Amino acid sequence: MLTVYSWPTPNGIAARPAVQRGVQVLADLRRPITDDKAREVLFGKTQYEKH
């Protein structure tokens, strides 16, 4: 029988080698947002505008 206590913990999931490889791939591809237009689209009022 599966119970909540038998589910993996977040730390247990993060410790898995495949998860660590995936996180590293994403970390290598991540770029900081330096463009003001991109920042406005993602976090400003532009994202809520109706087209």
N, C-alpha and C positions, 0 to 999 in steps of 0.2 A: 504494500500500500504506500502510495506517495503522500508525503506530508510536507508541510511548509518547512519543517526542520531538515528535511533531506535535500532541499534545493541548494544549489551552490551559492555561496556568498559572493558579493561583488569582489572581494579580495581574492577569493578562490578563482573566479573567472579571470580576473586581471593577471593572475599568476600563470595561466596557461600559455605555453609557448606560441601557439598560433595567434592568440590575442595580442601578445607582445609584438609579434611580427607585423600584424595589421596596424597596430598603433604606431609603430615606427614608420611604416609606409606613409601613413597620413601625416605624420610629423614632418617627413621629408618634403611632402608636397604642399604643406601649408605656407601661405605667404601673408604677411601683415597687410592690412588695408591701409594703403598710403594715399589713395586717390580720394579726393573730397567728394566727387560725384558718386563713387561706389559707396562711400560711407553714408551719404544722404539717402541713397536708394535702400540700403539695408536697415538703417537705423533712424532715418528722418521721416518727414511727413510724406515723402514721395511714395513710400510703400503702401500708404492708405488711400492714395488718389484713385478715383474711379476712371476708367478709360472708356 
